[in-house]
């Protein structure tokens, strides 16, 4: 069970309710009225817990699990232990996410402005939003309904938050327009100066950064991530994109819809990234590139050229994945197996 000091469990729920929320099809013999009280991993679950199997590497844990019910692909259901109710779904992990959210719903924040918050007289804050202690809301900023601005967060002058946004402690937002249902975690910096300088013999001349950051609906931005505002064109983060902690997005970058950007990745200025692109950890993209829809950028990639739609690249400099492994094989043959001459 999750630590009750931090998480409050809902339920219990019947198997029929769980199957409906997943959604999943109860397997043969499953009792629709059986009550489940929690969600747990396969190796920790008991008879009143729901678990899931999404990776064949955990088949042995699945076969030995004491879970009362398990979300599982039909291909693996036959290996369930006796007494386990199987809930059949083609997407067990996504089904588990829905079920876990039902057991552990996000608590609703009480509305109101804390007496120790600083809200400018020209700012507009919806009456059902919450502004916590030490938070600052600047002149002419707009906070939509049901938003949470956490302790010591700063919402700069003119910034707009759509409905149902969550701004984590110590986050700073400036020169940006934020859509609905956006989550920005602690310490993130949105809308700071882009890194723009005109070099010359007498020094580097700063170029004014007069664009904005536009964050569309349903985006999540991790802790201590930085997204620079545009130099003239806006920096844009497309709807449904999820950005991990410690990511750097440069000025004028455009990320498409539904992208995944993993921790410590960096995207240099004016690069345009298509829809559904995955960037793994510590990937680095130079500026002014075009990354096609559905491309996959491997961990620690150094991307120095455009990447085509649907292409998978790895290495530094990045090359198509098959070419990379051919290079690795050739190098291995060249230097031997490492066990001597």
C-alpha positions in Angstrom: 0.0 0.0 0.0 1.2 3.5 -0.8 2.3 5.5 2.3 -0.9 7.0 3.8 1.1 10.0 4.9 1.3 11.1 1.3 -1.4 9.2 -0.7 -5.1 8.5 0.1 -6.6 5.4 -1.4 -10.1 5.4 -2.8 -12.4 2.4 -3.3 -12.8 -0.5 -2.8 -14.0 -1.2 -6.3 -15.7 -4.3 -7.7 -14.1 -6.3 -10.5 -17.0 -5.2 -12.7 -16.2 -1.5 -11.9 -12.5 -2.0 -12.5 -13.1 -3.8 -15.8 -15.3 -0.9 -16.9 -12.8 1.8 -16.0 -9.8 -0.1 -17.6 -11.6 -1.0 -20.0 -11.0 -4.7 -19.9 -12.9 -8.0 -20.4 -13.1 -10.2 -17.3 -11.7 -13.7 -18.0 -13.5 -17.0 -17.4 -14.5 -17.5 -13.8 -13.9 -13.9 -12.7 -16.4 -12.8 -10.0 -17.7 -9.4 -11.0 -18.7 -8.7 -7.4 -15.3 -9.4 -5.9 -13.9 -6.3 -4.2 -10.4 -4.9 -4.7 -8.9 -2.4 -2.2 -5.6 -1.3 -3.8 -3.2 -1.6 -6.8 0.3 -3.2 -6.3 3.2 -4.7 -8.3 3.0 -8.4 -9.1 5.5 -9.4 -6.4 3.8 -7.4 -3.6 0.1 -7.8 -4.5 -2.3 -9.8 -2.3 -5.7 -11.3 -2.8 -7.5 -8.0 -2.6 -5.1 -6.1 -4.9 -5.1 -5.4 -8.7 -1.8 -5.7 -10.6 -0.8 -5.8 -14.3 1.5 -7.6 -16.7 2.8 -5.5 -19.6 6.3 -7.1 -20.2 7.0 -10.7 -20.9 10.2 -10.4 -18.8 7.9 -10.6 -15.7 6.0 -13.7 -16.7 7.6 -15.7 -13.8 6.4 -13.0 -11.3 3.0 -13.1 -12.9 2.8 -16.9 -12.5 3.8 -16.7 -8.9 1.8 -13.6 -7.9 -0.8 -13.7 -5.2 -2.8 -10.7 -6.8 -6.5 -11.1 -6.7 -6.8 -9.6 -10.2 -4.4 -8.7 -13.0 -4.7 -6.7 -16.1 -3.0 -8.8 -18.8 -2.9 -9.3 -22.6 -4.9 -12.3 -23.7 -1.7 -13.9 -25.0 -0.4 -14.3 -21.4 -3.7 -15.0 -19.6 -3.2 -18.8 -19.7 -0.2 -18.5 -17.4 -2.1 -16.9 -14.5 -1.9 -18.8 -11.2 -5.0 -20.5 -9.8 -7.4 -18.1 -8.1 -6.3 -15.0 -9.9 -9.0 -13.1 -11.9 -7.6 -12.0 -15.2 -8.9 -8.8 -16.9 -8.1 -9.0 -20.6 -6.9 -6.0 -22.5 -4.6 -5.3 -25.5 -3.0 -2.4 -23.5 -2.4 -3.5 -19.9 -0.2 -0.6 -18.9 -2.7 2.0 -20.1 -5.5 0.1 -18.5 -3.5 0.0 -15.2 -2.9 3.8 -15.4 -6.7 4.3 -15.5 -7.3 2.0 -12.7 -4.5 3.4 -10.5 -5.9 6.9 -11.1 -9.3 5.7 -9.8 -7.7 4.3 -6.6 -5.5 7.3 -6.2 -7.3 10.3 -7.6 -5.6 13.7 -7.6 -6.9 15.5 -4.5 -8.8 18.7 -5.3 -7.1 21.8 -3.9 -9.2 24.1 -1.8 -9.8 27.4 -3.6 -8.7 30.8 -2.4 -5.7 33.2 -2.2 -3.4 32.7 0.7 -2.9 35.8 2.8 0.9 35.5 2.2 0.5 35.4 -1.6 1.1 38.5 -3.7 -1.5 39.0 -6.4 -1.3 42.2 -8.4 -4.5 44.3 -8.3 -4.9 44.1 -12.1 -4.5 40.3 -12.2 -7.5 38.1 -12.7 -7.8 34.9 -10.7 -10.8 32.6 -11.0 -12.7 32.3 -7.7 -12.3 28.5 -7.7 -8.5 28.5 -8.1 -5.9 28.4 -5.4 -2.9 30.6 -4.9 -0.6 29.3 -2.2 1.7 30.9 0.3 4.5 33.1 -1.2 3.2 32.8 -4.8 3.3 35.9 -7.0 0.8 36.7 -9.7 1.9 39.7 -11.8 0.1 42.6 -13.4 -2.6 41.6 -15.9 -2.0 37.9 -15.5 -5.0 35.6 -15.9 -5.5 32.4 -13.9 -8.3 30.2 -15.2 -10.8 28.1 -13.3 -9.6 25.3 -11.0 -5.9 26.1 -11.2 -3.3 25.5 -8.5 -0.4 27.9 -8.2 1.8 26.3 -5.6 4.0 27.9 -2.9 6.6 30.4 -4.1 5.7 30.0 -7.8 5.8 33.2 -9.9 3.3 33.9 -12.6 4.7 36.9 -14.5 3.0 39.9 -15.9 0.5 39.2 -18.7 0.9 35.4 -18.4 -2.3 33.4 -19.1 -3.2 30.0 -17.5 -6.1 28.1 -19.0 -8.4 25.9 -16.9 -7.3 23.1 -14.6 -3.5 23.9 -14.6 -1.1 22.9 -11.9 2.0 25.0 -11.3 4.5 23.4 -8.9 6.4 25.0 -6.1 9.0 27.5 -7.1 8.2 27.4 -10.8 8.6 30.6 -12.8 6.4 31.5 -15.8 7.0 34.6 -17.9 6.1 35.7 -21.4 3.9 32.7 -22.0 0.4 31.6 -22.8 -0.6 28.3 -21.2 -3.5 26.1 -22.4 -5.8 23.9 -20.4 -4.9 21.0 -18.1 -1.2 21.8 -18.2 1.1 20.5 -15.4 4.4 22.4 -14.7 6.5 20.8 -12.0 8.6 22.4 -9.3 11.4 24.7 -10.3 10.6 24.8 -14.0 11.5 28.0 -15.8 9.3 28.9 -18.7 9.7 32.0 -20.9 13.2 33.1 -19.9 15.5 34.8 -22.4 16.6 32.7 -25.4 20.3 32.4 -25.9 20.7 34.9 -28.7 23.9 36.8 -29.4 25.3 38.4 -32.5 29.1 37.6 -32.4 31.6 40.1 -33.5 35.2 41.4 -33.1 34.1 43.7 -30.3 32.1 41.1 -28.3 28.8 39.3 -28.4 25.9 41.6 -28.9 22.7 40.5 -27.2 19.7 40.1 -29.5 16.4 41.1 -27.8 14.1 38.0 -27.3 10.7 39.4 -28.1 8.7 36.2 -28.7 6.7 34.1 -26.3 6.2 30.5 -25.2 3.0 28.9 -26.3 2.1 25.8 -24.4 -1.0 24.0 -25.7 -3.5 21.8 -23.9 -2.6 18.7 -21.8 1.2 19.3 -21.7 3.3 18.2 -18.7 6.7 19.7 -18.0 9.1 18.2 -15.5 10.9 19.7 -12.6 13.8 22.1 -13.4 13.1 22.0 -17.1 13.7 25.3 -19.0 11.9 26.5 -22.1 13.2 29.7 -23.6 10.9 32.3 -25.2 11.3 33.0 -28.8 13.6 35.6 -30.3 10.7 36.8 -32.5 8.8 33.7 -33.6 7.3 31.9 -30.6 8.5 28.8 -28.9 5.7 26.3 -29.2 5.0 23.1 -27.2 2.2 21.0 -28.9 -0.8 19.6 -27.3 -0.3 16.4 -25.3 3.5 16.6 -25.3 5.2 15.3 -22.1 8.6 16.7 -21.1 10.7 15.1 -18.4 12.9 16.8 -15.7 16.0 18.7 -16.6 15.3 19.3 -20.3 16.4 22.4 -22.2 14.2 23.7 -25.0 15.8 26.7 -26.9 14.2 29.7 -28.5 12.0 29.4 -31.5 11.8 25.6 -31.1 8.5 24.0 -32.1 7.6 20.7 -30.6 4.6 18.9 -32.2 1.7 17.2 -30.6 2.2 14.1 -28.5 6.0 14.1 -28.2 8.0 12.5 -25.4 11.2 14.3 -24.3 13.2 12.4 -21.7 15.5 13.8 -19.0 18.6 15.9 -19.9 17.7 16.1 -23.6 18.3 19.4 -25.2 16.9 21.0 -28.3 18.7 24.0 -29.8 17.1 27.1 -31.2 14.8 27.1 -34.2 14.6 23.3 -34.6 11.1 22.1 -35.6 10.0 18.7 -34.2 7.0 16.9 -35.7 4.2 15.1 -34.0 4.7 11.9 -31.9 8.5 12.2 -31.8 10.4 10.4 -29.0 13.7 11.9 -27.7 15.5 9.6 -25.2 17.6 10.7 -22.3 20.6 13.1 -23.0 19.8 13.4 -26.7 21.1 16.6 -28.1 19.8 18.4 -31.3 21.6 21.2 -32.9 19.7 24.2 -34.2 17.6 24.7 -37.3 16.8 21.0 -37.9 13.6 19.4 -39.1 12.6 16.2 -37.3 9.8 14.3 -39.0 6.6 12.9 -37.4 7.1 9.7 -35.4 10.9 9.9 -35.5 12.8 8.2 -32.7 16.0 9.8 -31.2 18.1 7.3 -29.2 19.7 8.0 -25.8 22.8 10.3 -25.9 22.3 10.9 -29.6 24.0 13.9 -31.2 21.6 14.9 -34.0 23.3 17.2 -36.5 21.1 16.6 -39.6 17.4 16.5 -40.4 15.6 13.2 -39.4 13.0 11.8 -41.7 9.5 10.9 -40.8 9.4 7.6 -38.8 13.2 7.3 -38.8 15.1 5.9 -35.8 18.6 7.3 -35.2 21.2 6.6 -32.6 24.8 7.5 -31.9 26.9 10.7 -32.1 26.8 11.9 -34.8 23.4 10.2 -35.1 22.9 7.7 -37.9 20.0 5.4 -38.8 19.8 2.6 -36.2 20.8 -0.3 -38.7 23.8 1.7 -39.9 24.8 2.3 -36.2 24.8 -1.4 -35.4 26.7 -2.3 -38.6 29.3 0.2 -37.5 29.5 -1.4 -34.0 29.8 -4.9 -35.5 32.6 -3.7 -37.9 34.5 -2.0 -35.1 34.1 -5.2 -32.9 35.6 -7.3 -35.7 38.4 -4.8 -36.2 39.6 -4.7 -32.6 38.8 -8.3 -31.7 36.7 -9.5 -28.8 38.7 -7.8 -26.1 40.1 -11.1 -24.7 43.7 -10.6 -26.0 45.4 -11.2 -29.2 
